[in-house]
Amino acid sequence: MTVFVSAEFLFLLWGVYLCYAVRTIPSAFHEPRYIAVAIYNELLISAIFHIIRFSVAPGLHPDWMLMLFFAHIHLTVTVTLGLLLIPKVMEYNH
């Protein structure tokens, strides 16, 4: 299981590097900035989740573990979609 966690963090760190590499590219809606914030958000939420998972979760009931995974996935997807789409909608309405 730690192999998958390591692979997840390697992919996220690669995404952070790519966001750093394209930070100065001009665009109409500032996509590189919003994508970078979304990746940093995913990295932060995943780090907190895995710290909780490896420190507290080994003694948890499997149902609570499932709820922990659900909360992780739901938080990352919802917040990432919000970070990517809300600024575009707000800019489009002005």
RORO-432169 format. One record per atom (N, C-alpha, C): y, z, x; residue in three letters. Coordinates in pm, whole numbers, padded with zeros to 5 digits, always signed. Layout:
YZXALA/...
end
This chain:
-00119+00000+00082MET/+00000+00000+00000MET/+00126+00000+00087MET/+00120+00065+00200THR/+00238+00067+00286THR/+00267-00070+00345THR/+00166-00157+00350VAL/+00189-00293+00398VAL/+00282-00367+00301VAL/+00261-00347+00170PHE/+00345-00412+00071PHE/+00488-00357+00074PHE/+00500-00227+00094VAL/+00632-00166+00104VAL/+00705-00219+00227VAL/+00634-00228+00338SER/+00695-00283+00460SER/+00737-00427+00440SER/+00652-00506+00375ALA/+00687-00646+00349ALA/+00808-00656+00256ALA/+00815-00569+00156GLU/+00931-00569+00066GLU/+01060-00542+00143GLU/+01057-00441+00230PHE/+01178-00409+00305PHE/+01212-00516+00408PHE/+01111-00581+00465LEU/+01140-00691+00557LEU/+01207-00807+00484LEU/+01160-00839+00364PHE/+01224-00945+00285PHE/+01366-00905+00246PHE/+01386-00779+00209LEU/+01521-00735+00173LEU/+01614-00738+00293LEU/+01565-00697+00408LEU/+01648-00703+00529LEU/+01680-00847+00568LEU/+01585-00936+00547TRP/+01611-01078+00571TRP/+01718-01129+00474TRP/+01712-01084+00349GLY/+01815-01120+00251GLY/+01952-01067+00290GLY/+01956-00946+00344VAL/+02083-00890+00392VAL/+02137-00975+00506VAL/+02050-01016+00596TYR/+02093-01103+00707TYR/+02149-01236+00654TYR/+02080-01296+00557LEU/+02128-01422+00500LEU/+02262-01403+00430LEU/+02279-01292+00360CYS/+02409-01264+00295CYS/+02519-01248+00398CYS/+02487-01188+00510TYR/+02586-01173+00616TYR/+02619-01310+00676TYR/+02519-01397+00688ALA/+02541-01528+00749ALA/+02626-01619+00661ALA/+02619-01606+00529VAL/+02692-01696+00439VAL/+02813-01630+00375VAL/+02859-01518+00428ARG/+02967-01442+00365ARG/+03099-01517+00361ARG/+03122-01613+00449THR/+03251-01682+00454THR/+03250-01817+00384THR/+03140-01853+00322ILE/+03132-01982+00254ILE/+03214-01975+00125ILE/+03308-02068+00107PRO/+03389-02064-00015PRO/+03309-02113-00136PRO/+03336-02053-00251SER/+03273-02098-00374SER/+03366-02064-00490SER/+03343-02129-00603ALA/+03432-02112-00718ALA/+03420-01973-00780ALA/+03301-01918-00784PHE/+03279-01789-00850PHE/+03244-01677-00753PHE/+03258-01698-00623HIS/+03230-01598-00520HIS/+03084-01551-00523HIS/+02991-01646-00537GLU/+02850-01612-00546GLU/+02796-01536-00425GLU/+02833-01573-00301PRO/+02776-01497-00188PRO/+02807-01347-00194PRO/+02925-01314-00239ARG/+02961-01172-00248ARG/+02877-01101-00354ARG/+02860-01162-00471TYR/+02785-01098-00578TYR/+02635-01092-00545TYR/+02584-01194-00482ILE/+02443-01191-00441ILE/+02422-01085-00334ILE/+02516-01071-00243ALA/+02505-00966-00141ALA/+02504-00828-00205ALA/+02591-00805-00301VAL/+02594-00676-00369VAL/+02462-00652-00443VAL/+02407-00756-00504ALA/+02279-00742-00574ALA/+02166-00709-00477ALA/+02165-00771-00360ILE/+02060-00742-00262ILE/+02077-00603-00204ILE/+02202-00562-00176TYR/+02224-00426-00127TYR/+02181-00324-00233TYR/+02209-00353-00359ASN/+02167-00267-00468ASN/+02015-00255-00473ASN/+01946-00366-00463GLU/+01799-00366-00463GLU/+01746-00285-00344GLU/+01806-00302-00229LEU/+01764-00229-00110LEU/+01783-00079-00131LEU/+01895-00038-00186LEU/+01922+00104-00209LEU/+01827+00163-00313LEU/+01812+00097-00426ILE/+01723+00149-00531ILE/+01579+00152-00482ILE/+01534+00050-00411SER/+01397+00049-00359SER/+01376+00158-00256SER/+01475+00182-00171ALA/+01461+00289-00072ALA/+01449+00424-00141ALA/+01533+00450-00240ILE/+01524+00577-00314ILE/+01390+00589-00385ILE/+01345+00479-00448PHE/+01218+00481-00518PHE/+01102+00512-00424PHE/+01100+00447-00310HIS/+00987+00468-00218HIS/+00992+00605-00153HIS/+01111+00660-00130ILE/+01119+00797-00080ILE/+01061+00893-00183ILE/+01098+00876-00308ILE/+01043+00960-00415ILE/+00893+00938-00427ILE/+00853+00812-00420ARG/+00712+00779-00438ARG/+00623+00841-00330ARG/+00667+00836-00206PHE/+00583+00887-00098PHE/+00599+01037-00075PHE/+00704+01098-00128SER/+00721+01242-00108SER/+00675+01324-00229SER/+00709+01281-00350VAL/+00677+01358-00470VAL/+00557+01301-00544VAL/+00543+01172-00546ALA/+00448+01106-00634ALA/+00300+01124-00602ALA/+00258+01157-00480PRO/+00112+01171-00460PRO/+00047+01275-00551PRO/+00123+01374-00595GLY/+00067+01474-00685GLY/+00092+01446-00831GLY/+00156+01335-00863LEU/+00189+01304-01002LEU/+00070+01249-01078LEU/+00073+01271-01207HIS/-00027+01213-01297HIS/-00006+01061-01299HIS/-00111+00983-01314PRO/-00095+00836-01315PRO/+00002+00784-01421PRO/+00011+00852-01535ASP/+00106+00808-01638ASP/+00250+00824-01589ASP/+00279+00932-01519TRP/+00413+00951-01465TRP/+00442+00852-01353TRP/+00338+00818-01279MET/+00354+00717-01174MET/+00390+00581-01236MET/+00325+00550-01346LEU/+00357+00426-01417LEU/+00500+00428-01468LEU/+00545+00542-01519MET/+00684+00554-01564MET/+00781+00539-01447MET/+00743+00589-01331LEU/+00827+00575-01212LEU/+00839+00428-01172LEU/+00727+00356-01175PHE/+00731+00212-01145PHE/+00815+00138-01248PHE/+00800+00174-01376PHE/+00878+00109-01481PHE/+01028+00131-01460PHE/+01065+00255-01428ALA/+01206+00285-01406ALA/+01261+00207-01287ALA/+01182+00194-01182HIS/+01225+00117-01064HIS/+01248-00028-01100HIS/+01152-00089-01166ILE/+01164-00231-01201ILE/+01278-00252-01301ILE/+01286-00167-01401HIS/+01390-00182-01503HIS/+01529-00165-01443HIS/+01547-00065-01359LEU/+01677-00044-01296LEU/+01717-00161-01208LEU/+01627-00206-01124THR/+01665-00313-01032THR/+01695-00443-01105THR/+01615-00478-01202VAL/+01637-00604-01273VAL/+01764-00597-01357VAL/+01783-00490-01432THR/+01899-00478-01519THR/+02029-00472-01440THR/+02032-00391-01337VAL/+02155-00379-01258VAL/+02183-00508-01182VAL/+02080-00572-01129THR/+02101-00698-01057THR/+02154-00807-01150THR/+02097-00820-01268LEU/+02148-00919-01362LEU/+02292-00887-01402LEU/+02321-00760-01422GLY/+02458-00722-01454GLY/+02554-00754-01341GLY/+02513-00724-01218LEU/+02600-00752-01103LEU/+02623-00902-01084LEU/+02526-00983-01119LEU/+02541-01127-01101LEU/+02614-01195-01217LEU/+02590-01150-01339LEU/+02641-01223-01455LEU/+02772-01169-01512LEU/+02792-01039-01511ILE/+02913-00982-01573ILE/+03041-01033-01506ILE/+03051-01038-01373PRO/+03175-01091-01314PRO/+03200-01238-01350PRO/+03095-01317-01362LYS/+03114-01458-01399LYS/+03164-01471-01542LYS/+03107-01391-01631VAL/+03150-01395-01770VAL/+03295-01347-01783VAL/+03328-01242-01711MET/+03465-01191-01717MET/+03564-01291-01658MET/+03527-01357-01549GLU/+03616-01457-01489GLU/+03628-01580-01578GLU/+03518-01618-01644TYR/+03520-01735-01731TYR/+03608-01710-01854TYR/+03609-01586-01905ASN/+03688-01554-02025ASN/+03837-01545-01996ASN/+03875-01531-01872HIS/+04018-01524-01839HIS/+04066-01661-01813HIS/
end
